[in-house]
Amino acid sequence: MAGGKVSARQKMINLMYLVFIAMLAMQMDKEVLSAFGFMNEKLETNNISTTEKNNAAYANLAVKASEQSAKFGELNKQANKIKGYSADFYAYLADLKTKMTADLEDKKAYESMDKTEFLNSYFFIGDKYTKEGQEFLNKIDSYRTNLINVVGEDSKFASTIKDRFSTAPVKNSKTGLTVEWLNARYEGFPLVASLTNLTQMQADIKNTEADIVSALLGGQMEEALSLNNYTGIVRLNKSAYFAGERVTGEVVLGRYDASLVPDKVTLNGADATKSVKNGQVIIDMPAGNVGQKEIKGTIFFTENGEEIPVTFESKYSVIAEPSSAVVSADKMNVVYRGLDNPISVSLPGVGDNNLNVSASGGSLSGSNGKYSIRPGSGNIATINVSAKLSSGKTVNSKATFRIKDIPAAMGSVREQYGVVRMPTSGLANAPIAAGLPDFEFDLTIRVQSFKIKVPGELTIIVNGNTLNAAAKKALSKAGRGDQINIYDIVATANGVPLKKVLPVTIELTN
């Protein structure tokens, strides 16, 4: 049909075909844009997961550094530098992404993110870079340099870091021409593609962190597995013993392994090889006389044909049998009626779970050395303690405490006591409260009612803790310098009625 006359019908068919092709091309573009968007979502999800794992690794390394500073302290410092550099660069990229999508109503309308104007104008001005474009390059270069300074040029990570965060010119595979990195990666690209590119850079940051920190920690862990780095640990059943008791416990290695069998064990100069059970050196010997004692020895292993000695050392004290328990009030030397008063009970050399504790003059609750007593109506509360020692002797002891009422509270407005200066509007809307500023207990005080006296007006009784309509009306007639008295405050502390609440006076400032 070339050169021939085309019918109107054929023209219509050709036109429809062209429209169809155009629509197909547009549809393909939209699918590509959506694919970039979905990829960006996936990367962001992975970044969150990697961040959580990295934080756990940082925390693990920090714990090890606190426990073994000589071994992990310097590694923890390196990790913290990497963490800081990475956090700063990651936040910068996040801020840039926020700016890119600031004008979008729907952040997931990927098919509409086909424009190139934002980064084209944000990074480029003519054939040069804007201040923001140069800053972007500087951020990448600085991050790359800082990380290499931490790990060292000889590190196995140096080449990876240089490759992931390179800003060197890029050679176009089609034209063979060399193009500046920023132009090659961000000039003329759809918004969603650039957004995904930045998220990928964030992923590179997180993956780089994970690689380096895992290697730092893993290297030391591998070294720690060597028996040369083990220390024997003495674990006694208790740290102090009575004269005549037997010292019981075990000696284990820093990394306990039930399958680990030593070649020889010495304990306080004697051969204790036969006392080894399940990788532990079982201790069972007389405590000795009163005073400080020492347990020390050596565990011998064979590693790579070489004998490795692992030493251990610990101390314990032998004390005389007590004749009475130690009872102390956690707050003060009195207990308060209506409150749960904390009481600690202990007996040297006897476990808290082996004490028999009772009370008179109040109800007792708690266990294992930590108790609370709620006094009754009397004036004295008594804590009774008894325990049977390992020698068979029974020890009985008691302690008495005075029972006092909760002291008088003080009325307050906006946590101020005595004479409070404030404007009329402030008082009208402020709740009336009460407190005990110097009281050791944490109390929940609730005001139930009070009286208010405005100069020249009748006293008004208010139920609740805020001024009612009548009180506000009377208050509206007061002027600057007038003193408003709030008294006969009725309140409860932890549900217990307070016997007395001191008044509070408000001097109006307008």
C-alpha positions in Angstrom: 0.0 0.0 0.0 3.1 2.3 0.0 2.4 5.3 -2.2 -1.2 4.3 -2.7 -4.3 6.0 -1.6 -5.4 5.0 1.8 -9.1 4.7 2.5 -10.8 6.5 5.3 -11.5 3.1 6.9 -7.8 2.2 6.8 -6.7 5.6 8.2 -9.1 4.9 11.1 -7.6 1.4 11.6 -4.0 2.8 11.5 -4.9 5.6 14.0 -6.5 3.1 16.4 -3.4 0.9 16.1 -1.1 3.8 17.0 -3.3 4.8 19.9 -3.2 1.1 21.1 0.6 1.1 20.9 0.8 4.3 22.8 -1.5 3.1 25.5 0.4 -0.1 25.8 3.7 1.8 26.2 2.1 4.0 28.8 0.8 0.9 30.7 4.3 -0.6 30.6 5.7 2.7 32.0 3.2 2.5 34.9 4.1 -1.1 35.6 7.8 -0.1 35.8 7.0 2.8 38.1 5.0 0.5 40.4 7.7 -2.1 40.4 10.2 0.6 41.6 7.7 1.6 44.3 7.2 -2.0 45.5 11.0 -2.5 45.5 11.3 0.6 47.7 8.8 -0.8 50.2 10.6 -4.1 50.3 14.0 -2.3 50.9 12.5 -0.1 53.7 11.1 -3.2 55.4 14.4 -5.0 55.2 16.1 -1.8 56.5 13.9 -1.9 59.6 14.7 -5.6 60.2 18.5 -5.0 59.7 18.4 -2.1 62.0 16.9 -4.2 64.8 19.6 -6.9 64.3 22.3 -4.3 64.2 21.0 -2.7 67.4 21.1 -6.1 69.1 24.7 -6.7 67.9 25.7 -3.2 69.2 24.0 -4.0 72.6 25.7 -7.4 72.8 29.1 -5.9 72.1 28.5 -3.1 74.7 27.6 -5.7 77.4 30.8 -7.7 76.6 32.8 -4.5 76.7 31.5 -3.7 80.2 32.2 -7.3 81.3 35.6 -7.7 79.6 37.0 -4.2 78.8 40.5 -5.5 77.9 39.1 -7.8 75.2 36.1 -5.9 73.9 36.6 -2.3 75.0 38.5 -1.1 71.9 36.1 -3.1 69.6 33.1 -1.4 71.2 34.7 2.0 70.6 35.1 1.2 66.9 31.6 -0.1 66.7 30.2 3.1 68.3 32.1 5.2 65.7 30.6 3.2 62.9 27.2 3.4 64.5 27.4 7.2 64.8 28.7 7.8 61.2 26.0 5.4 59.9 23.2 7.0 61.9 24.1 10.5 60.7 24.3 9.5 57.0 21.1 7.4 57.2 19.2 10.3 58.8 20.4 12.7 56.1 19.1 10.3 53.4 15.8 9.9 55.2 15.4 13.7 55.3 16.2 14.0 51.6 13.5 11.3 50.8 11.0 13.3 52.9 11.7 16.4 50.9 11.3 14.5 47.6 7.8 13.3 48.6 6.6 16.3 50.6 4.2 17.5 47.9 2.6 14.1 47.3 -0.7 13.5 48.9 -0.5 9.8 48.4 3.1 8.5 49.2 2.3 5.2 47.5 0.9 6.5 44.2 3.9 5.2 42.4 2.4 5.5 38.9 2.2 9.2 39.3 5.9 9.5 40.4 7.2 9.8 36.9 8.4 13.3 37.1 12.1 14.2 37.2 11.9 17.9 38.1 12.7 17.6 41.9 16.2 16.2 41.8 17.0 17.8 38.4 16.5 21.2 40.1 17.7 20.1 43.6 21.0 18.6 42.5 21.8 20.4 39.2 22.0 23.9 37.8 23.1 23.9 34.2 26.1 21.7 33.8 27.1 22.2 37.4 25.9 21.1 40.8 23.8 23.1 43.3 24.9 23.5 46.9 22.6 20.6 47.8 24.0 18.4 45.0 27.6 19.0 46.2 26.5 18.4 49.8 25.1 15.0 48.8 28.4 14.0 47.2 30.3 15.3 50.2 28.1 13.2 52.6 28.9 10.0 50.6 32.6 10.8 50.4 32.8 11.6 54.1 30.9 8.5 55.2 33.2 6.3 53.0 36.4 8.0 54.4 35.2 7.8 58.0 34.5 4.1 57.8 37.8 3.3 56.2 39.6 5.3 58.9 37.9 3.1 61.5 38.5 -0.3 59.9 41.8 0.5 58.2 42.9 0.4 54.6 44.1 -3.1 55.1 40.8 -4.4 56.3 38.8 -6.9 54.2 35.9 -4.4 54.3 37.9 -1.5 52.7 37.2 -2.5 49.1 33.5 -3.2 49.8 33.1 0.2 51.4 34.8 1.9 48.5 32.7 0.1 46.0 29.3 0.6 47.8 29.9 4.3 48.4 31.9 5.2 45.3 31.2 8.6 43.6 33.7 8.0 40.8 32.7 8.9 37.2 30.7 6.1 35.4 31.3 4.9 31.9 28.2 4.7 29.8 28.0 1.1 28.3 26.1 2.3 25.3 27.9 5.5 24.3 31.3 4.6 25.8 31.4 8.1 27.3 32.4 8.8 30.9 29.7 10.6 32.9 29.9 12.1 36.4 28.5 9.8 39.0 25.8 12.1 40.2 24.5 12.8 36.7 24.6 9.1 35.8 22.7 8.0 38.9 20.1 10.8 39.4 19.8 13.2 36.5 16.6 12.7 34.4 15.4 9.7 36.4 11.7 9.4 37.6 11.1 10.4 41.2 10.2 6.8 42.3 13.4 5.5 40.8 15.6 8.0 42.6 13.6 7.4 45.8 14.4 3.6 45.5 18.0 4.4 44.8 18.3 6.4 48.0 16.6 3.6 50.0 19.1 1.1 48.5 21.9 3.4 49.7 20.3 3.2 53.2 20.3 -0.6 52.8 24.0 -0.4 51.9 24.6 1.5 55.2 22.8 -1.0 57.3 24.4 -4.0 55.6 27.8 -2.4 56.0 27.2 -2.0 59.7 26.1 -5.6 60.0 29.1 -6.9 58.2 31.6 -5.0 60.2 30.1 -5.4 63.7 29.5 -9.1 63.1 33.1 -9.5 62.1 34.4 -7.5 65.1 32.4 -9.6 67.5 32.8 -12.9 65.7 36.6 -12.5 65.6 36.8 -12.1 69.4 34.3 -14.9 69.9 36.5 -17.3 67.9 39.5 -16.3 69.9 37.6 -16.7 73.1 36.8 -20.3 72.3 40.5 -21.1 72.9 41.2 -22.6 76.4 44.0 -20.1 76.8 41.4 -17.4 77.5 39.4 -19.3 80.1 39.3 -18.5 83.8 38.3 -20.8 86.6 35.2 -19.6 88.6 34.5 -20.7 92.1 30.8 -20.9 92.8 30.0 -21.4 96.5 26.5 -22.1 97.8 26.9 -19.1 100.1 29.7 -16.6 100.8 29.8 -16.9 104.6 29.8 -19.9 106.8 29.4 -20.6 110.5 32.2 -22.4 112.4 31.7 -26.1 112.1 29.8 -25.9 108.8 31.1 -27.5 105.5 31.9 -25.3 102.6 29.9 -26.5 99.5 29.9 -25.3 95.9 31.8 -26.0 92.7 34.5 -24.6 90.4 33.6 -24.1 86.8 35.2 -22.6 83.7 34.1 -19.2 82.4 32.4 -21.1 79.5 30.8 -24.1 81.1 30.8 -27.3 79.1 29.5 -30.5 80.7 31.6 -32.6 78.3 34.9 -30.8 79.3 37.1 -33.2 81.3 40.4 -31.9 82.8 43.5 -34.0 82.9 44.3 -32.9 86.5 42.9 -30.6 89.2 44.6 -29.2 92.3 42.6 -27.6 95.1 44.4 -25.7 98.0 47.5 -27.8 97.2 45.8 -31.2 97.2 44.9 -33.4 94.2 41.2 -33.0 93.5 41.0 -34.7 90.1 38.5 -37.3 91.4 36.1 -34.6 92.5 35.3 -33.6 88.8 31.7 -34.3 87.8 30.0 -33.1 84.6 32.8 -30.6 83.9 32.6 -29.1 87.4 35.0 -29.4 90.3 32.8 -30.2 93.2 33.8 -28.5 96.5 33.0 -30.2 99.8 35.3 -29.5 102.8 35.2 -28.1 106.3 34.7 -24.4 106.6 37.4 -24.0 109.3 37.7 -21.5 112.1 36.3 -18.0 112.1 38.0 -15.7 109.7 38.6 -15.1 105.9 39.5 -18.3 103.9 40.9 -18.8 100.4 40.1 -21.3 97.8 42.6 -21.6 94.9 43.9 -24.2 92.5 44.6 -25.1 88.9 42.8 -27.1 86.2 45.0 -28.7 83.6 43.9 -29.4 80.0 45.7 -30.7 76.9 45.2 -28.6 73.8 47.0 -29.3 70.5 49.4 -31.5 72.4 50.3 -28.8 74.9 49.3 -28.7 78.6 47.2 -25.6 79.3 46.8 -24.5 83.0 43.7 -22.7 84.0 43.9 -21.1 87.5 41.1 -20.2 89.8 40.9 -18.3 93.1 38.1 -17.2 95.5 37.6 -16.1 99.1 34.9 -16.7 101.7 34.4 -15.7 105.3 33.7 -17.9 108.3 31.6 -16.0 110.9 30.4 -16.8 114.4 26.8 -18.0 114.8 24.5 -15.0 115.4 22.4 -14.7 118.5 19.7 -12.4 117.1 18.1 -11.4 113.8 18.6 -8.0 112.1 15.3 -6.2 111.5 15.2 -2.8 109.9 12.5 -0.4 108.8 13.0 0.6 105.1 11.6 4.1 105.6 12.0 5.1 109.3 11.9 3.9 112.9 8.1 4.1 113.1 5.2 2.5 111.1 2.1 4.5 110.0 -1.4 3.4 110.6 -3.4 2.7 107.4 -0.3 2.2 105.2 1.7 -0.8 104.1 5.0 -0.1 105.7 8.0 -2.0 104.1 10.1 -4.0 106.5 13.3 -5.9 105.7 14.2 -9.0 107.8 17.5 -10.9 107.6 19.7 -13.2 109.7 23.4 -13.5 108.8 24.2 -16.9 107.4 20.6 -18.0 107.0 18.7 -17.8 103.7 15.7 -15.4 103.7 13.4 -18.3 102.7 14.4 -20.2 105.9 13.2 -17.4 108.3 9.9 -17.7 110.2 8.5 -14.2 110.4 5.3 -13.1 112.2 3.8 -9.8 113.5 1.6 -8.5 116.3 -0.2 -5.2 116.3 -0.8 -5.3 112.6 -1.2 -7.6 109.5 2.0 -8.9 107.8 2.5 -9.8 104.2 5.5 -10.6 102.0 8.2 -13.2 101.9 12.0 -13.9 101.4 13.2 -11.0 103.6 10.9 -8.3 102.2 7.6 -7.7 104.1 4.9 -5.1 104.6 3.1 -4.5 107.9 -0.2 -2.6 108.1 -0.6 -1.5 111.7 -3.9 -1.9 113.6 -5.5 0.4 116.2 -2.8 0.1 118.9 0.4 2.0 119.6 3.0 -0.7 119.1 3.7 -3.2 116.3 6.1 -6.1 116.9 8.0 -8.2 114.3 8.9 -11.7 115.5 11.7 -13.7 113.8 12.9 -17.3 114.4 15.2 -19.6 112.5 17.0 -22.9 112.9 20.7 -22.8 112.2 22.6 -25.6 110.5 24.1 -26.5 113.9 20.6 -27.3 115.2 20.4 -24.2 117.3 17.2 -22.1 117.1 17.4 -18.3 117.2 14.5 -16.1 118.2 14.4 -12.3 117.9 11.9 -9.5 117.8 11.7 -5.8 117.1 9.1 -3.2 118.1 7.9 -0.1 116.3 5.8 2.8 117.3 2.5 3.2 115.4 1.7 6.8 114.3 -1.0 8.3 112.4 -0.3 9.9 109.0 0.9 13.5 109.7 -1.1 16.5 108.8 -1.2 17.3 105.2 -1.0 20.8 103.7 -3.5 22.2 101.3 -2.0 23.3 97.9 -2.9 25.0 94.6 -0.7 24.1 91.6 1.7 22.2 93.9 2.3 25.4 96.0 1.7 25.5 99.8 1.1 28.3 102.4 0.4 31.7 100.7 0.2 31.4 96.9 0.1 34.3 94.6 -1.9 33.9 91.4 -4.5 35.6 89.2 -8.2 35.2 89.7 -8.6 33.1 86.5 -5.9 30.7 87.7 -7.6 30.0 91.0 -11.0 29.6 89.3 -9.7 26.8 87.1 -7.1 25.2 89.4 -7.9 22.0 91.4 -7.5 22.1 95.2 -5.0 19.5 96.3 -3.1 18.4 99.4 0.3 16.9 100.0 2.9 15.9 102.5 6.1 17.4 101.1 8.6 15.8 103.5 6.8 12.5 103.9 8.8 9.4 102.8 5.9 7.5 101.5 4.4 7.9 98.0 0.8 8.7 98.7 -2.2 9.2 96.5 -4.1 12.1 98.2 -7.6 12.9 97.0 -9.5 16.0 98.1 -13.2 15.3 98.8 -14.4 18.7 100.0 -13.3 22.1 101.3 -14.5 25.5 102.4 -13.6 28.8 100.6 -13.8 32.3 102.1 -13.7 35.4 99.9 -13.4 38.7 101.7 -16.9 40.3 102.1 -18.7 37.1 101.0 -20.2 34.2 102.9 -18.2 31.0 103.4 -19.0 28.5 100.7 -18.8 24.7 101.1 -17.5 22.9 98.0 -17.8 19.1 97.4 -15.0 17.8 95.2 -11.7 19.4 94.4 -12.6 22.3 92.1 -14.6 25.5 92.6 -18.3 25.2 92.0 -20.5 27.9 90.5 -21.2 29.6 93.8 -17.5 29.7 94.7 -16.6 31.1 91.3 -19.3 33.8 91.6 -18.0 34.9 95.0 -14.4 34.8 93.6 -15.4 37.1 90.7 -16.2 39.9 93.3 -12.7 39.8 94.8 -10.0 42.2 93.7 -6.2 42.5 93.4 -4.5 41.9 96.8 -7.5 40.1 98.3 -6.6 36.9 100.2 -8.8 33.9 99.5 -8.8 31.3 102.3 -9.3 27.6 101.6 -9.7 25.5 104.7 -11.4 22.6 106.4 -10.0 20.5 103.6 -11.3 16.9 103.7 -9.0 14.4 102.0 -7.9 10.7 101.9 -4.4 9.3 101.5 -4.4 5.9 99.7 -8.0 5.6 100.7 -7.3 6.4 104.4 -9.0 9.6 105.8 -6.5 12.3 106.8 -7.2 13.6 110.3 -6.0 17.1 109.4 -5.2 19.1 106.3 -3.7 22.6 106.8 -5.3 25.5 104.9 -3.9 27.3 101.9 -4.3 31.0 101.2 -4.3 32.6 97.7 -3.4 36.2 97.2 -4.9 37.5 94.0 -2.6 39.3 91.6 -5.4 40.9 89.5 
